[in-house]
Amino acid sequence: MKAKLKKPGIALARFIGYVITFIVLQALLDFLLRDVIPGTRVKRILDFEQYIRATYIILVGYVLVNSFARFVYWSVRQKYGHAEATMIQNLVKIIGLGSILVGITGTISGEATGIAIGGFMGMVIGFASQQVLSQALAGLFILLTKPIRIGEQVNIGGIEGIVENITMLYTHIRQNDGHLVLMPNNKILGQKIVKIHT
């Protein structure tokens, strides 16, 4: 139990370590691009500064999002099970990586254009992922409030069977005839749930 309690602390310490490391690397990158390279023969590299910065943001952002998602996983795991913690971890990754994509457009396009393109990209990503996020949040709600549980015999919207698994997007229901039904989580919340006791 003590080892389990240490894991969120270790994950948080690792995340803070990454943040400090990347702040130092950002300062070093700024120093190189603004003070060192302009006075050398390789100053043509400055023509690609925005792409260098975008690549840096992608790499740093990916590591930080994964590290923070790991911290969230171990924090949630203290109270809930592996399935709930994994779902929240994946949700944090989706939101974090989407934010990185929006941030990169600002870096490549410049400030004013970047804000406009970033806002537009945010709307596009929001509309494109609306269904997925709706299902993911519904799955999280199902796992946390437990209106149904794995192993229960249920009837949801005319689908009767045993709940085999609850994932981020779908709930797996094994019907009595052996067919496996993957029901979107957001559809389950809008249906009448009947628990069948055998």
Residue pairs with C-beta under 8 A, 6 or more apart in sequence:
4 77
4 78
5 78
7 74
7 77
8 71
8 74
8 75
8 78
10 74
11 67
11 70
11 71
11 73
11 74
11 75
12 71
14 67
14 70
14 71
15 64
15 67
15 68
15 70
15 71
18 63
18 64
18 67
19 64
22 60
22 63
22 64
25 56
25 60
26 56
26 60
29 52
29 53
29 56
33 46
33 49
33 52
37 43
37 45
37 46
38 46
45 52
50 107
50 108
51 108
53 107
54 104
54 107
54 108
57 100
57 103
57 104
57 107
58 100
58 104
61 96
61 97
61 99
61 100
61 103
62 97
62 100
64 96
65 92
65 93
65 96
65 97
65 100
66 93
68 92
68 96
69 89
69 90
69 92
69 93
69 96
70 89
72 85
72 88
72 89
72 92
73 85
73 86
73 88
73 89
74 85
76 84
76 85
76 88
76 89
77 85
80 143
80 144
81 143
83 143
83 166
83 167
84 140
84 143
84 144
86 168
87 136
87 139
87 140
87 143
87 167
87 168
88 140
90 136
90 168
91 133
91 136
91 137
91 140
91 168
94 129
94 132
94 133
94 136
98 122
98 125
98 129
101 121
101 125
102 118
102 121
102 122
102 125
103 118
105 114
105 117
105 118
105 121
106 114
106 115
106 117
106 118
107 114
108 114
109 117
131 186
132 169
134 186
135 168
135 169
135 170
135 184
135 185
135 186
136 168
136 169
136 185
137 186
138 184
138 185
138 186
138 188
138 189
139 166
139 167
139 168
139 169
139 170
139 171
139 185
140 168
141 185
141 189
142 148
142 166
142 171
142 185
142 188
142 189
143 166
147 188
147 193
148 154
148 156
148 163
148 166
148 171
148 188
148 193
148 195
149 163
150 163
150 164
150 165
150 166
151 162
151 163
152 162
152 163
152 195
153 160
153 161
153 162
153 195
153 196
153 197
153 198
154 160
154 161
154 162
154 163
154 173
154 193
154 194
154 195
154 196
155 193
155 194
155 196
156 173
156 183
156 188
156 191
156 192
156 193
156 194
157 183
157 187
157 188
157 191
157 192
159 173
159 175
159 181
159 183
160 175
160 176
160 196
161 173
161 174
161 175
161 176
161 181
162 173
162 174
163 171
163 172
163 173
164 172
164 173
164 174
164 180
165 171
165 172
166 172
166 185
168 185
169 184
169 185
170 182
170 183
170 184
170 185
171 182
171 183
171 185
171 188
172 180
172 181
172 182
172 183
173 180
173 181
173 183
174 180
174 181
175 181
